[in-house]
């Protein structure tokens, strides 16, 4: 298994690279997931001095033959951020391992039941943080138009592209739990259309299906025909 350490708009010292190799115990990770191919560790730095206590961010992405597992954390230095992100990654790996184990037997669990079985998982919030981490990471929130912005800015917009295979609603819920997000965009294997599953309250979930409006398509075509005539 390969570990790739890279910096986003910042230099990564050799000392930190060695620390990553020591912190991410390969034998422990492979014991929880024997299909791991590689680990990507990305380090970034927040230049805003108002966020000095969260200026260093570490994001760990685990690629395997199964679903991608991601964990990230921010702290006053990259070493502390790495410790927090590693803890989250191991918690999600244990959750995946427990899910895989229970799916083999007659007592198969749903995604909503996993936190009741895996020790410690119920104490994590939607971002994979403990209550203490969440309180320490609290920053002021303001509204800019219809957007909610944390901290003093600047407003940063990130765009990501993903290749997705169609999946069932149950699988989408499972993968949302693994990446630690409040929502998950996927292609429904039944309808072949884009859908979003999201977290509502506690361990309740909702799902939104996007379907093309045939009337809207006909109106566009009709208007074009009228103008052409």
N, C-alpha and C positions, 0 to 999 in steps of 0.2 A: 504494500500500500504506500502511495506517495503522499507527502505533505508539502503543499505549495504555499509559501508565505509571500504575500505581496502588499505593497502600500498603495493607497489611493491618495494622491497629492501629498505624500509624505515619504520620507526615507525610513527603511526598516533596518536597524542595526543588527549586526551579526549576533550579538549577545542575545537579542530578543528571539532570533530564529532558533538558536540553540535551546532557549527556554521553552519555546513552543514544542520542540521535539521531546523535551523531558516532561512537559506538562500533559500532553496528549498521549496517554499510555496506549500504544498500539495493541498490545495483547489484551488489555481490558476492553477496548473498542471492538476488536475482532471477536471477542467472546460473546458480546451482546449482538453483534451483526457480522456474521462470517462472510458476507458478500460485499464488504466495503471495497471500493476501487481506489478512491482518493479523498483527501481532505484539503479544502481550500481555506486559508486563513487570511482575511483581508483586514488591514489596519488603516484607519483614517483618523484625521485630527480636525477638531472644530476650532477655527481661528477666533471665534467670538470670546473675548475675555470674560464676559458675563457668565459663560458656561464652563469656567475653569474646572469645576468639580466633575464635569462630564466631557472633558475635551478630547479624550482618547476613546475611540470605539473599535471594537474587535468583532468581526463577523466570521463565524465558522460554518462552512457548508460541507456536508458529508455526502459524497456521491457513491451510490452502490447499485446493485442490480435491482434493488427495490426502490421505494420512494426516497426523494431527496429530503434530508433532515438539516435544518438550519437553526443556529442559535447566535444571538448577538447581545452585547452588553456595552455600556459606556461607564467610564470611571475617570478619576483624576490622572491616572497613568496607564499605559498599555498593559502592564503586568497585572494590575488589579482587574482591568477589563477582561483580560484573557482568563483569569480565574473564574469570574462570574459566568462568562460565556461557556467555559468548559463544563461548569456545573449544570447549566441548562441543557447542554448537548447530552451529557450523560443521563440526565433525567428523562429526556425524550427517547434516548436509545433504550433505556430500561422499560419505558412505556411501550415502545414498539416490540421489544422482546417479549414482554408479558402478553401483549395483544396476539402476537404470533403463536405463543404457547397455548393460550386459551381457545384460539380458533381451531386448533387441532382436535380438541376434545369436545365432549357433549355440552360442556358449560360455556359455550361461545358467548363473549361479551360484546355489547354494542359500544360505539365510541363514547356514548354518554355514561356508560357504566365503568369505564376504565379507571377514572379517578377514585372510585370507591374501593378498588382492589389494589392498585399499585400504591405502596406506601409513599407518602410525601407529596404525591401529585396533586391532591385536593387543596393543598396549601398554596399552589401556584396560581397567579392570575392569568389573564388572557395573553399576556406577553411573556409568560414563562418566568415571572419574577415572584419572589416571596414578598410578603407584606412589608418587611423591613426594607428590601431593595426598592420597592415601589415608593415608599415614603421618602427614601433618600434621593430618589431620582425625580421627585416632584419639581416641576418648573411652572412659572406663571403661564396662564393661557389667555389669549386675546382673540377677538374675532376680527377678521379683515374681510368685509363683505360677507359672503356665505362660507368662508373658510375659517377653520379653527387653527390658530398658529400657536405653538408652544414656545416659550422663551421670548427673547427679544428679536428673533430672526437672525440672519436673513431667511426669507422663505426659499426653501430648496425643493425643487421638483425632480424626482427621479423617475426615469422611464425604463422599464424592463420588458423584454420579449421572451416568451417561453413557448417551447414546443410541447403540446399537450395531447395525450392519447385519451379517447373517450373512456369514461368510467361511470360507475354507478354512484348513486347518492351516498350510500354507506361508505364507499371507498373515499369519496370526496370529504366526508366528515372526518374520516380517519387521517387523511393527509393534512387537513387543516390543523388537527391537533398536533401533528408532528412538527409543522413549521411554526406553531405557536401564534398564528394570526387570528384575528376576529372574523375573517371572511376567507373564502377560497373560490376562485373562478375556475370552472371546469366545463368540459364538453360532456353533456349527458349522453350516455351510451344508448339510452332508449329513444330519445328524440333527435339526437345528433345536433342539438342546438346549445348555444352558450347558456350557462346557468351559474348562479352564485349561491353558495351556502354560507350562512353567517350565524354568529353567536348572538343570542338574545339575552336571556337572564339565566344566571347560574349555568346549568348544563342543558338549557333549552336551545334549540336551533331553528332557523328559518331557511327557506330556499326561494330564490327568485329565478324564474325561467324567462328567457328572452325569446320571443317569437315574432317573426316578420308579419306585419299587418298587410294582408292582401289588398285591402281597400286603398291603403296609402300608395301601393305600387300602381294600382289601376288609375288613381287620380293623377299621378305623375305622367303616366303614359298618355292619358286622355288629354291633359293640358298640352303636351307636346304635339299631339296630332292636330289639335285645334289651331295652334299657332302655325303649324306647317301648312295648313290649308289656307 
